[in-house]
Amino acid sequence: MSSINLWGYTEKNFQKEKYPLNETLFALGNGYIGTRGSFEEKSDFGGHDGTFINGFYDYYDLSYGEKYNGYPDRSHAMLNVTNGKRIDIYINNERFSLEKGTIKDYVREIDFKKGILTRRVTWISEKGDEILYESERLVSFYEKHLMISKIRITPLNFDGDIKVVSYLEGDVKNITKENDPRIGVEFQGDELKVLECKIDNNRGEIISRTKSSNLGLICLMANNIKCDDQYDSSYEQNDKSVSHVFNIKAEKNKVIDLEKYIVYKSYKNELNDNLYSEVIGIVEEAFTKKYDFYKQKQKEFIDDFWFNTDILIDGDDATQQGIRFNMFHLLQSVGRDSLTNISAKGLTGEGYEGHYFWDTEIYILPFFLYTNPNIAKQLVNYRYNLLDSARKRAKEMQYKKGALYPWRTINGEECSAYFPAGTAQYHINGDIAYTVCKYVEATNDEEFMVEKGAEILIETARLWLEIGHFNSKGEFHICCVTGPDEYTAIVNNNVYTNLMAANNLHNAYKAAMLLQKKYPAQYKKLVDKINIEESEIDNFEVAANEMYVPYDEHRKLYPQDDSFFDKPKWDFIDSEDKHPLLMHYHPLNIYRAQVCKQADLILAEFLLGGYFDREQKMRDYDYYEKITTHDSSLSTCIFSIMANELGLYDKAYDYFGDSVRTDIDNLHNNTSAGIHTANMAGAWMSIIYGFAGMRVEDGILRFSPHLPNQWNSYRFRVSFRGRIIEVCVTKDNTEFKILHGEPIMIYNEEKSIKVV
């Protein structure tokens, strides 16, 4: 029998050198609160304890040697906020710590079906006192402002004094920048200023405010102790922390339970009485309902998630665990309020400063769109809510019309200080427009298109007309951009960018035609709102039809951009031990060579597959595979998907293997800074788009399934137009059935079938 935990991740022996990594792997979150998997007790194992609130940030100034128009003046980063997890325990005046004493038994587990982190330790102090320590932690999906810790202490061989100290700590800091630009921020500490600390009547609170962004945070705790022993309690506080102290006259084998309820509530502007009363109400309700109530609600929420989402793999336990680990962390990381999104590291660490990227649209949103479309809707709503900021950014870049979405952001402002690999990636406009159309296609949510989607499509399309131009031949060119491959910057006519722009322009034209014909009142309202001229709409379609896409007739290949094939190929032998390249070479040396960080043209051939025939895809795949480093975790899943489409099944599985356990096996050696959310979703894509061959073309669901040799079968579910469709692939056949909704016509291997 396999020792792999198929529904969780387990640490059976404590290894202090893995503590920073396990802070990430055992992280919990609910899309609003995220907290790293640090121990309750204070430790010095080299980790970085952290709790984060999605969308809660502060500013810092950006400095340049030479600053030009359009460079952002400031950036912002997600803050490490008040620590509510800490609970210290003293056994006859000796602090419980795995750094001292003897660990007799140890197990820690995150349970994907319950949404709970547990730990069980039998520990012997240096004086010989033995205890059983048990803990449970959950971040509630039922009440998004609530986190609960429950600990149980059992003295096993003594009677004596046990002291339990439950803290709120306001003296918190972010990691500062080191040599790796992906980790750390410019903050020097004290970005979250403590305004008030107090504790009384079994309720502790810390009220804080950011230094520059004017965001406030209330953190409350209430502690409920249950034991048959005699005890007394007291309170302690200073300028930046409060604590509730319990002194217990413990007796052998008598259990001491402590339930700790922690509430986080962020707010803008000034704290008012209504908001304060709301937060008090949350903690008081939690204290009344108790832990078991929220534990049950947690399970009910996650049961619903897994019903829609689970992938059942027979024959590969490591992959089964890996894909569930990934999907569970995606659920924990994603904002579901249309005001927040999902960052590159989720809510598990400070890598990439908590910023949101194009990762959401191209990698993560498809996962939610075809499993939990209600969450996908909130993600596209988030981009609509940033549209005014994107219009402002376009004006900052001296464009007269349109919207330019920021390359990296939290609140809608551009945070990228390095424009060749940031602002120049205009393709983010096309990525967002692509997702708007995919969302409407998969859900039939025409109301969204009318009320919000068309406006996004038209404003993003306008930008292409601003930055592109028609040449003397009537071709539409887009110059000085960077495609998805960040090792090739500021080029002309990047194929991915041009094709996504053409798709954006064409769909903006279609959306305008839809509103004109079917919703004339709403169209007039939109025309008046953003001053649409009819000639603009016509120009969208002209530019789309005349979009220039470079092609090398001699090689029968698509160059990644106009000049790509003019460059010498990178010396891969000399750089074999120097990855990622950006950490070892000056960018200009990388930019001058044929070398790709990640899928670029190959990504275009996946997303816009109808533009290319199979033979072309095969030639391009063979060429670009040899010059791609996969230094980005976003890369291997795309190569896996396309390898499956081309029948390169062994390669497909190898690339998939690099994706599905990237974090759980720390394949990039940087998971301690946070998970790789886009890669996690990419592993799901590798199964659904890759092995199962799912595509949605013109509103029709198509499959072309393949069973990897390593598996006996696999089963998954997809949501599509109000239906939940279950797909089971075995060695002999593929079965489809409707679990919810009306029958539907789909295609399986080019054959039309009715699924009931």
C-alpha positions in Angstrom: 0.0 0.0 0.0 1.3 3.5 -0.9 2.5 5.6 2.0 1.5 8.8 0.1 -1.3 10.7 1.7 -3.8 11.1 -1.2 -5.9 13.7 0.6 -3.3 15.6 2.4 0.4 16.4 3.0 2.1 14.9 6.0 5.4 15.5 7.8 6.2 12.5 9.9 9.5 13.5 11.3 10.5 17.1 12.2 13.4 18.4 10.1 14.3 21.9 11.2 16.2 22.5 7.9 12.9 22.2 6.1 11.0 24.5 8.4 11.0 27.5 6.0 9.8 25.3 3.1 7.1 23.7 5.3 5.9 27.2 6.3 4.7 27.4 2.7 3.5 23.9 2.2 1.4 23.9 5.4 0.0 27.4 4.8 -3.7 28.0 5.2 -6.0 30.6 3.6 -9.5 31.4 2.5 -8.8 34.0 -0.2 -8.9 36.8 2.2 -6.7 35.7 5.1 -3.6 33.7 4.4 -1.1 32.4 7.0 2.1 30.5 6.7 2.4 27.1 8.4 4.5 28.3 11.3 4.3 26.6 14.7 2.1 28.3 17.3 5.1 28.5 19.7 8.0 30.9 19.1 10.7 29.2 17.0 14.1 30.1 15.6 14.4 27.7 12.7 15.2 30.3 10.0 11.7 30.6 8.7 9.6 33.7 8.2 6.3 33.6 10.0 3.7 35.6 8.1 0.0 36.4 7.9 -1.4 38.3 5.0 -4.7 39.9 3.9 -5.5 39.8 0.3 -5.4 43.4 -1.1 -3.8 44.8 2.0 -0.6 46.7 1.0 1.6 49.7 1.5 3.5 52.0 -0.8 7.2 52.6 -1.3 8.9 55.0 -3.6 10.7 53.7 -6.7 14.1 55.2 -7.4 15.8 55.3 -10.8 19.2 56.5 -12.0 17.4 58.2 -14.9 13.6 58.5 -14.7 11.5 59.1 -17.8 7.9 59.9 -18.5 5.6 57.0 -17.7 7.9 55.4 -15.1 5.9 54.6 -12.0 6.7 56.9 -9.1 5.9 54.2 -6.5 5.2 50.6 -6.0 3.2 48.7 -3.4 3.5 45.4 -1.7 1.4 43.0 0.4 2.1 43.5 4.1 2.9 41.0 6.7 0.2 41.8 9.3 -0.5 41.3 13.0 0.5 37.8 14.2 -2.4 36.1 15.9 -1.1 32.6 15.8 1.5 32.7 18.6 0.8 30.6 21.7 3.7 29.9 24.0 3.6 27.1 26.6 5.8 26.6 29.7 6.1 23.3 31.4 7.3 23.8 35.0 8.9 27.1 33.8 10.6 25.4 30.8 9.4 26.7 27.4 7.9 24.1 25.1 10.2 24.2 22.0 11.3 21.6 19.5 14.7 23.2 19.6 15.2 21.8 23.1 14.2 18.6 24.9 13.4 15.4 23.1 10.8 14.7 20.4 9.4 11.3 21.0 6.6 11.3 18.4 5.8 13.8 15.7 3.3 14.2 12.9 1.9 17.3 11.1 -0.7 17.1 8.4 -2.7 19.4 6.2 -6.0 17.8 5.3 -7.4 18.8 1.9 -10.9 17.4 2.7 -11.3 19.2 6.0 -9.3 22.4 5.3 -7.4 22.0 8.6 -3.8 21.9 9.7 -3.0 19.5 12.6 0.1 18.7 14.6 0.7 16.0 17.2 3.9 15.9 19.2 5.0 13.9 22.2 7.7 16.0 23.8 10.0 15.5 26.8 11.5 18.5 28.4 15.1 18.7 29.5 13.9 18.1 33.1 12.1 15.0 32.0 8.5 16.3 31.9 6.6 14.6 29.1 3.5 16.1 27.4 1.3 15.3 24.4 0.8 18.5 22.4 -2.0 18.6 19.8 -3.1 21.5 17.6 -5.6 22.3 14.9 -5.8 25.4 12.8 -8.3 26.6 10.3 -8.9 29.7 8.3 -12.6 29.8 7.8 -14.3 29.7 4.4 -17.6 30.3 6.2 -16.5 33.5 7.9 -13.7 35.0 5.8 -12.5 37.3 8.6 -11.9 34.4 11.1 -9.0 32.1 11.9 -9.1 29.6 14.7 -6.4 27.8 16.6 -7.1 25.0 19.0 -4.4 23.4 21.1 -4.6 20.5 23.6 -2.0 19.8 26.2 -1.9 16.5 28.2 0.8 16.1 30.9 1.8 12.4 30.6 4.1 11.8 33.6 3.8 14.6 36.0 1.7 17.0 38.1 2.9 20.6 37.9 2.7 24.1 36.6 1.7 24.7 33.0 1.5 28.3 31.7 -0.2 29.1 28.4 0.4 32.6 26.9 -1.8 33.6 23.9 -0.5 36.6 21.9 -1.5 39.2 19.4 1.8 40.7 18.1 1.8 44.0 16.2 5.6 44.3 15.7 5.8 42.6 12.3 7.9 43.1 9.3 8.3 42.1 5.7 11.3 40.4 4.2 13.6 43.0 2.7 15.1 42.7 -0.7 18.1 40.4 -1.1 20.0 39.4 -4.2 17.0 37.6 -5.7 14.7 40.2 -7.1 11.7 37.8 -6.8 11.8 37.9 -3.0 11.5 40.8 -0.6 10.5 44.4 -0.7 12.0 47.8 -0.1 10.3 48.2 3.3 12.6 48.7 6.3 10.0 47.9 8.9 7.2 49.8 10.7 5.0 50.0 7.6 2.1 48.8 9.7 1.9 51.3 12.6 0.2 50.1 15.8 -2.3 52.7 16.8 -4.0 51.0 19.8 -3.4 47.9 21.9 -5.7 46.7 24.6 -6.9 43.6 26.3 -9.7 43.1 28.8 -12.9 41.0 29.3 -11.2 38.1 27.5 -10.8 40.2 24.3 -7.5 41.4 23.0 -7.2 43.9 20.1 -4.6 45.6 18.0 -5.6 48.4 15.6 -3.0 49.3 13.0 -2.7 51.6 10.0 -0.3 51.5 7.0 2.3 54.2 6.8 1.4 55.4 3.2 -1.6 53.7 1.7 -4.0 54.8 4.5 -5.4 51.3 5.0 -6.4 50.2 8.5 -6.5 46.8 10.1 -8.4 45.5 13.2 -7.2 42.3 14.7 -9.1 40.8 17.7 -8.6 37.6 19.7 -10.7 35.8 22.2 -9.5 32.7 24.1 -11.6 30.0 25.6 -9.8 27.6 28.0 -11.4 24.3 29.1 -9.8 22.1 31.8 -10.7 20.5 35.0 -7.6 21.7 36.8 -7.4 24.9 38.8 -6.1 27.9 36.9 -6.0 31.7 37.0 -5.7 34.1 34.1 -4.3 37.5 33.6 -3.6 40.1 30.9 -0.4 41.7 29.7 0.2 44.4 27.1 2.8 46.8 25.8 2.9 49.3 22.9 2.8 46.6 20.2 1.4 43.4 21.7 -1.1 42.0 24.0 -1.3 38.6 25.7 -3.7 36.5 27.7 -1.9 34.4 30.3 -3.3 31.2 31.9 -1.5 29.6 34.9 -2.7 26.0 35.4 -2.1 23.6 38.2 -1.9 20.6 35.9 -2.5 17.0 36.9 -1.2 14.0 35.1 -3.3 12.8 32.2 -5.8 15.7 32.6 -6.4 17.5 29.3 -6.1 21.3 28.8 -7.9 22.7 25.8 -7.5 26.2 24.5 -9.6 27.6 21.6 -8.3 30.9 20.1 -10.5 32.9 17.8 -8.7 35.5 15.7 -10.5 38.1 13.6 -8.9 40.3 10.9 -10.8 43.1 9.2 -9.2 45.6 6.9 -10.7 49.0 6.0 -10.1 52.2 4.2 -10.1 55.7 5.6 -11.2 56.1 9.2 -12.5 53.5 11.6 -16.1 54.1 12.5 -18.4 52.7 15.2 -20.4 50.6 12.8 -17.3 48.9 11.5 -15.9 48.4 14.9 -19.1 46.9 16.1 -19.2 44.5 13.1 -15.8 43.2 14.0 -16.7 42.8 17.7 -19.8 40.9 16.5 -17.7 38.4 14.5 -15.4 37.5 17.4 -18.3 37.3 19.8 -20.3 35.1 17.5 -17.3 32.8 17.0 -16.8 32.6 20.8 -20.5 31.6 21.1 -20.6 29.0 18.3 -17.3 27.5 19.2 -14.7 25.7 17.1 -16.7 22.6 16.1 -19.3 24.7 14.4 -16.7 26.3 12.1 -15.0 22.9 11.6 -18.2 21.5 10.2 -18.9 24.5 8.0 -15.3 24.2 6.7 -15.9 20.6 5.7 -19.2 21.5 4.0 -17.6 24.2 1.9 -14.7 22.1 0.8 -17.0 19.1 0.1 -18.8 21.3 -2.5 -15.5 22.4 -3.9 -14.2 18.9 -4.4 -17.5 17.7 -5.9 -17.0 20.1 -8.7 -13.2 20.0 -8.9 -11.6 16.7 -7.9 -9.5 14.7 -10.4 -9.3 11.0 -9.6 -6.2 9.3 -10.9 -5.8 5.5 -10.7 -2.2 4.3 -10.9 0.0 7.2 -9.8 -0.4 8.2 -6.2 2.3 10.9 -6.3 0.5 12.7 -9.1 -2.8 12.2 -7.3 -1.5 13.9 -4.2 0.2 16.6 -6.2 -2.8 17.7 -8.2 -5.0 17.8 -5.1 -2.4 19.8 -3.2 -2.3 22.3 -6.1 -6.1 22.7 -6.4 -6.5 23.0 -2.6 -3.9 25.8 -2.5 -5.5 27.6 -5.4 -8.8 27.6 -3.5 -7.1 29.0 -0.4 -5.4 31.8 -2.4 -8.1 33.2 -4.7 -10.0 36.4 -3.9 -13.7 35.9 -4.3 -15.1 39.4 -3.7 -14.3 41.1 -7.1 -12.0 43.5 -5.3 -9.1 41.2 -4.9 -7.4 38.6 -7.2 -4.8 35.9 -6.8 -1.1 36.7 -6.6 1.8 34.8 -8.1 2.5 33.3 -4.6 -1.1 33.3 -3.4 -1.3 34.2 0.3 1.6 31.9 1.3 4.7 34.1 1.1 6.1 37.5 0.1 7.6 36.5 -3.3 6.7 39.0 -6.0 5.4 41.3 -3.3 1.9 39.9 -3.5 1.3 41.3 -6.9 -1.2 40.0 -9.4 0.0 39.3 -13.0 -1.3 38.0 -16.3 -0.9 34.6 -14.6 -4.5 34.9 -13.4 -6.0 35.2 -16.9 -4.0 32.7 -18.9 -3.3 30.1 -16.3 -5.4 30.3 -13.2 -8.8 31.6 -14.4 -9.4 28.6 -16.7 -9.1 26.3 -13.7 -11.9 28.2 -11.9 -13.9 28.8 -15.1 -14.4 25.1 -15.8 -14.8 24.0 -12.1 -16.2 26.9 -10.1 -17.4 29.5 -12.6 -18.8 31.7 -9.8 -15.2 32.3 -8.7 -14.1 33.0 -12.2 -16.8 35.6 -12.5 -15.3 37.5 -9.5 -11.9 37.4 -11.2 -13.2 39.0 -14.4 -15.2 41.5 -12.3 -11.9 42.4 -10.6 -10.4 43.5 -14.0 -13.5 45.5 -14.7 -13.2 47.3 -11.4 -9.7 48.3 -12.4 -10.7 49.7 -15.8 -10.6 53.3 -14.6 -7.0 52.7 -13.3 -6.1 51.1 -16.7 -7.5 54.2 -18.5 -5.4 56.4 -16.3 -2.3 54.3 -17.0 -2.8 54.7 -20.7 -2.9 58.4 -20.3 0.3 58.3 -18.2 1.9 56.5 -21.2 0.8 59.4 -23.5 -2.0 57.5 -25.2 -5.1 59.5 -26.2 -7.6 56.7 -25.8 -8.0 53.2 -24.4 -6.9 51.4 -21.3 -3.5 49.8 -20.5 -3.7 47.2 -17.7 -0.7 47.2 -15.3 1.8 44.4 -15.7 1.9 43.9 -11.9 -0.4 45.4 -9.4 -2.6 45.0 -6.3 -4.8 48.2 -6.5 -4.6 48.9 -10.2 -1.5 51.0 -10.3 1.5 49.8 -12.3 4.2 48.4 -10.0 6.8 47.4 -12.5 10.0 49.5 -12.3 11.7 47.5 -15.1 9.8 48.4 -18.2 11.4 46.0 -20.7 10.0 43.0 -18.8 7.1 44.9 -17.3 5.1 47.7 -19.0 6.4 46.5 -22.5 4.3 43.3 -22.0 1.3 44.9 -23.6 -0.1 41.5 -24.2 -1.7 41.6 -20.8 -4.5 43.7 -22.5 -5.0 40.9 -25.0 -4.9 38.3 -22.2 -7.6 40.0 -20.2 -9.7 40.5 -23.4 -9.3 36.8 -24.3 -10.5 35.7 -20.8 -13.5 38.0 -20.9 -14.6 36.2 -24.1 -13.8 32.7 -22.7 -15.8 33.5 -19.6 -18.9 34.5 -21.6 -18.5 31.5 -23.9 -18.3 29.0 -21.0 -21.1 30.5 -19.0 -23.5 32.1 -21.5 -23.4 35.1 -19.2 -24.4 37.6 -21.9 -25.4 40.1 -19.2 -21.8 40.4 -18.2 -20.8 41.1 -21.8 -23.4 43.8 -22.1 -22.8 45.5 -18.7 -19.0 45.1 -18.4 -17.3 42.9 -20.9 -17.9 45.0 -24.0 -16.4 48.0 -22.3 -13.2 46.1 -21.4 -12.9 44.8 -24.9 -13.4 48.2 -26.6 -11.0 50.0 -24.2 -8.3 47.4 -24.6 -8.8 47.3 -28.3 -8.4 51.1 -28.5 -4.9 50.7 -27.1 -3.7 48.5 -30.0 -4.7 51.3 -32.4 -2.7 53.7 -30.3 0.5 51.7 -30.2 0.3 49.9 -33.6 0.3 51.3 -37.1 -0.5 50.5 -40.7 2.5 50.3 -42.9 2.7 51.3 -46.6 1.4 47.8 -47.6 -1.6 48.2 -45.3 -0.3 45.7 -42.8 -0.9 46.4 -39.1 2.3 46.3 -37.1 3.0 46.5 -33.4 6.5 47.5 -32.4 8.6 47.7 -29.2 6.8 45.2 -27.1 7.8 42.2 -25.0 5.9 38.9 -25.4 5.5 36.3 -22.7 9.2 35.3 -23.1 11.0 37.6 -20.8 14.4 36.7 -22.2 13.5 38.5 -25.4 12.5 42.1 -24.8 11.4 45.2 -26.8 10.9 43.6 -30.2 8.8 44.3 -33.2 5.8 42.1 -34.1 6.0 39.5 -31.4 3.7 36.8 -32.8 1.9 36.0 -29.5 1.2 39.7 -28.9 0.0 40.4 -32.5 -2.3 37.4 -32.5 -3.8 38.2 -29.1 -4.2 41.8 -30.2 -6.0 40.7 -33.4 -8.2 38.5 -31.3 -8.9 41.4 -28.9 -9.7 43.7 -31.8 -12.0 41.2 -33.5 -13.9 40.4 -30.4 -14.3 44.1 -29.5 -15.9 44.6 -33.0 -18.2 41.6 -32.4 -19.2 42.9 -29.0 -20.0 46.3 -30.4 -22.1 44.7 -33.1 -23.9 42.5 -30.5 -24.8 45.6 -28.5 -25.9 47.7 -31.5 -28.3 45.0 -32.8 -29.6 43.4 -29.6 -29.1 46.0 -26.8 -29.2 49.4 -28.5 -30.1 51.3 -25.3 -27.1 49.8 -23.5 -24.9 50.5 -26.5 -25.9 54.2 -26.6 -25.1 54.4 -22.9 -21.7 52.9 -23.5 -21.1 55.2 -26.5 -21.9 58.2 -24.4 -19.8 57.0 -21.4 -16.5 56.4 -23.3 -17.1 58.5 -26.5 -17.1 55.8 -29.1 -16.8 56.9 -32.7 -18.3 54.5 -35.3 -15.1 54.7 -37.3 -13.2 53.3 -34.3 -15.3 50.1 -34.3 -14.7 49.6 -38.1 -11.0 50.1 -37.6 -10.9 47.4 -35.0 -12.0 44.8 -37.6 -9.7 46.3 -40.3 -6.7 46.1 -37.9 -7.6 42.6 -36.9 -7.8 41.4 -40.5 -4.6 43.1 -41.5 -2.5 42.2 -38.5 1.0 41.3 -39.6 2.4 38.0 -38.4 6.0 37.3 -39.4 6.8 34.0 -41.0 10.0 32.5 -42.3 9.2 30.8 -45.6 12.7 29.3 -45.9 12.6 27.6 -42.5 8.8 27.1 -42.6 8.8 28.4 -39.0 7.2 31.3 -37.2 9.9 33.5 -35.7 9.0 34.6 -32.2 9.3 38.2 -33.5 10.7 40.0 -36.6 14.4 39.7 -35.6 14.4 36.5 -33.6 16.1 34.3 -36.2 18.7 37.0 -36.9 20.2 36.3 -33.4 22.8 33.6 -32.6 21.6 30.7 -30.5 22.4 30.7 -26.8 25.3 28.6 -25.5 23.4 26.1 -23.5 26.5 24.0 -22.6 28.3 26.9 -21.0 25.3 28.0 -19.0 24.2 24.5 -17.9 24.7 25.2 -14.2 23.6 28.8 -14.3 19.8 28.8 -14.0 17.7 30.8 -14.0 19.8 32.8 -16.5 18.5 36.2 -15.2 20.4 35.5 -12.0 23.7 35.0 -13.7 23.8 37.2 -16.9 23.1 40.8 -17.7 19.8 41.1 -19.5 21.3 42.5 -22.6 23.4 39.4 -23.1 20.3 37.3 -22.8 18.3 39.6 -25.1 20.9 39.3 -27.9 20.5 35.5 -28.2 17.9 33.0 -29.3 16.9 31.7 -25.9 13.5 31.6 -24.3 12.6 31.7 -20.6 9.2 30.1 -21.2 6.6 29.2 -23.8 5.8 32.2 -26.0 5.0 31.2 -29.6 4.1 27.7 -28.3 1.6 29.4 -25.9 0.0 31.2 -28.9 -0.3 27.9 -30.7 -2.2 26.5 -27.7 -4.5 29.5 -27.0 -5.2 30.3 -30.7 -4.7 26.9 -32.1 -7.1 27.4 -35.1 -4.6 29.8 -36.6 -2.0 27.0 -37.1 -2.1 23.6 -38.8 -0.7 20.5 -37.1 2.4 20.3 -39.3 3.2 23.9 -38.4 2.8 23.3 -34.7 5.1 20.2 -34.9 7.9 22.2 -36.7 7.6 25.1 -34.3 7.5 22.8 -31.2 10.6 21.0 -32.3 12.5 24.2 -32.9 11.5 26.1 -29.8 11.8 23.2 -27.4 15.5 23.1 -28.0 16.0 26.8 -27.0 13.7 27.1 -24.1 15.1 27.0 -20.6 11.8 26.7 -18.7 13.3 29.1 -16.1 9.7 30.2 -15.5 7.4 27.8 -13.7 4.7 28.8 -16.3 6.5 27.0 -19.1 6.5 23.2 -18.7 2.7 22.9 -18.5 2.3 24.6 -21.9 4.9 22.3 -23.5 3.1 19.4 -22.0 -0.3 20.4 -23.4 1.2 20.9 -26.9 3.2 17.7 -26.7 -0.1 15.8 -26.0 -1.8 17.5 -28.9 1.1 16.5 -31.2 1.1 12.9 -30.0 4.5 13.3 -28.2 3.1 11.5 -25.2 6.4 10.6 -23.4 7.5 14.2 -23.5 4.0 15.4 -22.4 4.2 13.3 -19.3 7.8 14.3 -18.5 6.8 18.0 -18.7 3.7 17.4 -16.7 5.8 15.7 -14.0 7.8 18.9 -13.8 4.6 20.9 -13.2 2.4 18.8 -10.9 4.8 18.5 -8.0 6.8 21.7 -8.4 6.0 23.0 -4.9 5.4 19.9 -3.0 8.8 18.6 -4.1 10.4 22.2 -4.2 11.7 21.6 -7.7 12.7 25.2 -8.2 14.3 25.5 -4.7 12.3 28.7 -3.9 9.0 27.4 -2.6 9.9 28.7 0.8 9.1 32.1 -0.6 5.6 30.9 -1.5 3.7 28.6 -3.8 3.7 29.0 -7.6 -0.1 29.5 -8.2 0.1 29.7 -12.1 2.1 26.5 -12.3 -0.4 24.8 -10.0 -3.2 25.8 -12.3 -1.0 24.8 -15.2 -0.8 21.3 -13.9 -4.6 21.1 -14.0 -4.5 22.5 -17.5 -2.0 19.8 -18.5 -4.5 17.1 -17.5 -7.7 18.7 -18.9 -6.3 20.4 -22.0 -3.4 18.0 -22.4 -4.3 14.4 -21.6 -8.0 14.9 -22.1 -7.5 17.3 -25.0 -10.3 19.6 -24.0 -10.9 22.7 -26.2 -13.8 25.1 -26.5 -14.2 26.3 -30.1 -17.1 28.6 -31.1 -19.1 27.5 -28.0 -18.6 23.8 -28.7 -17.0 21.5 -26.1 -14.4 19.1 -27.7 -12.3 16.4 -26.3 -9.5 14.3 -27.6 -8.5 12.1 -24.7 -5.3 10.2 -24.1 -4.5 7.9 -21.2 -0.9 8.2 -20.0 0.9 4.8 -19.8 1.6 5.5 -16.1 -2.2 5.6 -15.2 -4.9 3.0 -15.3 -7.7 5.6 -15.6 -8.6 9.2 -14.7 -11.8 10.9 -14.0 -12.7 14.6 -13.8 -15.6 17.1 -14.0 -16.0 20.3 -15.9 -18.6 23.0 -15.6 -19.9 24.3 -18.9 -23.0 26.4 -19.6 -24.9 25.5 -16.4 -23.9 21.8 -16.6 -21.5 19.6 -14.7 -20.1 17.0 -17.0 -18.1 14.0 -15.7 -15.4 12.5 -18.0 -13.9 9.1 -17.3 -10.9 7.9 -19.4 -9.8 4.3 -19.3 -7.6 2.1 -21.5 -10.7 1.0 -23.5 -12.9 4.0 -23.9 -14.0 7.4 -22.7 -17.4 7.9 -20.9 -19.2 11.2 -20.5 -22.3 11.9 -18.3 -24.2 14.8 -17.0 -24.3 15.2 -13.3 -26.2 18.4 -13.3 -28.1 20.3 -16.0 -29.5 19.5 -19.4 -28.1 17.1 -22.1 -25.5 18.7 -24.4 -23.9 17.9 -27.7 -20.1 17.7 -27.6 -17.4 16.3 -29.8 -15.1 13.4 -28.8 -12.3 12.7 -31.3 -14.2 14.7 -34.0 -17.3 12.6 -33.5 -20.5 14.4 -32.3 -22.2 12.8 -29.3 -25.0 13.7 -27.0 -24.2 13.6 -23.3 -27.1 12.9 -20.9 
